[in-house]
Amino acid sequence: MTTPANPSPDESTYIIDAENAAEMSRLTKQDRLLTKAKGVLFPEQYDLSRVQRILDIACGPGGWVLDVARMYPDTQVEGIDISNLMIEYARYQTRVQGLNNVRFNVMNVLEPLNFPADSFDLVNARLIATFLPTAAWPRLLQECLRITEAGGSICLSECEMPITNSPAFEKMNSLVFSAIEVSQQSFSPGRRNIGTTSVLGRLLRNAGYQHVQQKAYAVDFSAGTEAHISTSQDWMVVFKLMQPFLIKMGATTQEEVDRVYQQMLAEMLSDDFCAVWYFLCIWGEKPQKI
Ligand SMILES: C[S@@+](CC[C@H](N)C(=O)[O-])C[C@H]1O[C@@H](n2cnc3c(N)ncnc32)[C@H](O)[C@@H]1O
C-alpha cells in the first residue's frame, strides 16, 4: 500500500518522468531562469514580515527552498515532492550549503497532506499544473488552507505554453494541448492553451482565500535576447522528455513528433525566432479566525 509519505512512482500523473536525472538537471536550470525572470523570490508586493514557517509543494530539486532558506535564515523552510531522486538531491544540497533551517520530504500531494492544521505561515507552489488534474485543484487548495495559520498565505506560480513565430514550436504546443485534455489537466476549452492561469484567482477565492493579488512575468527568449539559448535549451529538453506522455495520451506518434521536434530545433536556432513565455504569480490570505 502507498501512503502520502511513500508514494509509488507508477502513480505519478506528472507529464515527465520525475525520476529521470535529465529532468532533475533541467529543473535545476529552469529554477535559475525563473528566479532571474522574476528578479525576486517573492512578489515585491507580498508582505513577508510575519512569515516564519514556509512549505514549498512539489519543490523539485529544491532550488527555491534553498534560496529562501539562505536569504531568510530565521525562517523554517520545508520542501515536499513525490520524487525520491529530487528529494535526495535537495537534501544533499542542504548539507553541502550547511543550511540548518531546511527540511525535505517525499510526499504525494494528491493525497491528504501529512501536516497538522496551522503548520505554516506560507504555502508556495510553482508549476504544479504539470501533474495536477483539474478536478484535484479544489481539494489540494483546501488542504493548503487547512495547514496554513489564520492570516497566513498561499503563493502559486503557473505558466502557459510560450507564444512563438515557429510553426514547429506551435505544433508541439498543440500536441501538448491535446494530450493534457486527455489527461484532464487542461482548463482551456478547445485545446487553445493550458488555461490554468485564467482560473487561479477563482480557485483561490472558492477555496476560501481572501485579498487575492497577482503579478504577471514574461521571459522573451527570441533570437538575440539574453534568454534565447538558455530558455530554448529548457524547452528542447521539455519537449524531448514529454514525448512518452504525448504518445501515451494519443496526441501523436513517435514518427510525427520526431519530425516536428527536428524542425522545431532548427526554427528555434534561426535568427528570426521570436518567443515570449508568460507566467503568473498569484497569492491570497487565509482569513483571520473570528
Ligand atoms: C514542473 S516540476 C516543478 C518543480 C518546482 N516547483 C519548480 O518550480 O522548480 C513539477 C514537480 O512536481 C513533482 N510532482 C509530480 N507529481 C507530484 C505529486 N503527486 N506530489 C508531489 N509532487 C509531485 C515532480 O516530481 C516535479 O518535481
The ligand as an SDF file (V2000), in Angstrom:
LIG
                    3D

 27 29  0  0  0  0  0  0  0  0999 V2000
    7.4630   21.2140  -13.1220 C   0  0  0  0  0  0  0  0  0  0  0  0
    8.1720   20.4890  -11.7200 S   0  0  0  0  0  0  0  0  0  0  0  0
    8.2280   21.9090  -10.6500 C   0  0  0  0  0  0  0  0  0  0  0  0
    9.2770   21.8080   -9.5930 C   0  0  0  0  0  0  0  0  0  0  0  0
    9.4450   23.0970   -8.7470 C   0  0  0  0  0  0  0  0  0  0  0  0
    8.1960   23.5000   -8.1310 N   0  0  0  0  0  0  0  0  0  0  0  0
    9.9830   24.2310   -9.5860 C   0  0  0  0  0  0  0  0  0  0  0  0
    9.2330   25.1190   -9.9730 O   0  0  0  0  0  0  0  0  0  0  0  0
   11.1900   24.1960   -9.8870 O   0  0  0  0  0  0  0  0  0  0  0  0
    6.9180   19.5150  -11.0170 C   0  0  0  0  0  0  0  0  0  0  0  0
    7.3300   18.7370   -9.7880 C   0  0  0  0  0  0  0  0  0  0  0  0
    6.1590   18.0950   -9.2790 O   0  0  0  0  0  0  0  0  0  0  0  0
    6.5490   16.8700   -8.7040 C   0  0  0  0  0  0  0  0  0  0  0  0
    5.3330   16.0410   -8.5720 N   0  0  0  0  0  0  0  0  0  0  0  0
    4.6770   15.3910   -9.5370 C   0  0  0  0  0  0  0  0  0  0  0  0
    3.6000   14.7760   -9.0310 N   0  0  0  0  0  0  0  0  0  0  0  0
    3.5710   15.0280   -7.6930 C   0  0  0  0  0  0  0  0  0  0  0  0
    2.7170   14.6680   -6.6280 C   0  0  0  0  0  0  0  0  0  0  0  0
    1.6240   13.9190   -6.8470 N   0  0  0  0  0  0  0  0  0  0  0  0
    3.0160   15.0760   -5.3780 N   0  0  0  0  0  0  0  0  0  0  0  0
    4.1210   15.8410   -5.1490 C   0  0  0  0  0  0  0  0  0  0  0  0
    4.9710   16.2290   -6.1330 N   0  0  0  0  0  0  0  0  0  0  0  0
    4.6960   15.8410   -7.3960 C   0  0  0  0  0  0  0  0  0  0  0  0
    7.5850   16.3420   -9.6820 C   0  0  0  0  0  0  0  0  0  0  0  0
    8.3860   15.3500   -9.0860 O   0  0  0  0  0  0  0  0  0  0  0  0
    8.3360   17.6300  -10.0320 C   0  0  0  0  0  0  0  0  0  0  0  0
    9.4230   17.8080   -9.1800 O   0  0  0  0  0  0  0  0  0  0  0  0
  1  2  1  0
  2  3  1  0
  2 10  1  0
  3  4  1  0
  4  5  1  0
  5  6  1  0
  5  7  1  0
  7  8  2  0
  7  9  1  0
 10 11  1  0
 11 12  1  0
 11 26  1  0
 12 13  1  0
 13 14  1  0
 13 24  1  0
 14 15  1  0
 14 23  1  0
 15 16  2  0
 16 17  1  0
 17 18  1  0
 17 23  2  0
 18 19  1  0
 18 20  2  0
 20 21  1  0
 21 22  2  0
 22 23  1  0
 24 25  1  0
 24 26  1  0
 26 27  1  0
M  CHG  2   2   1   9  -1
M  END
$$$$
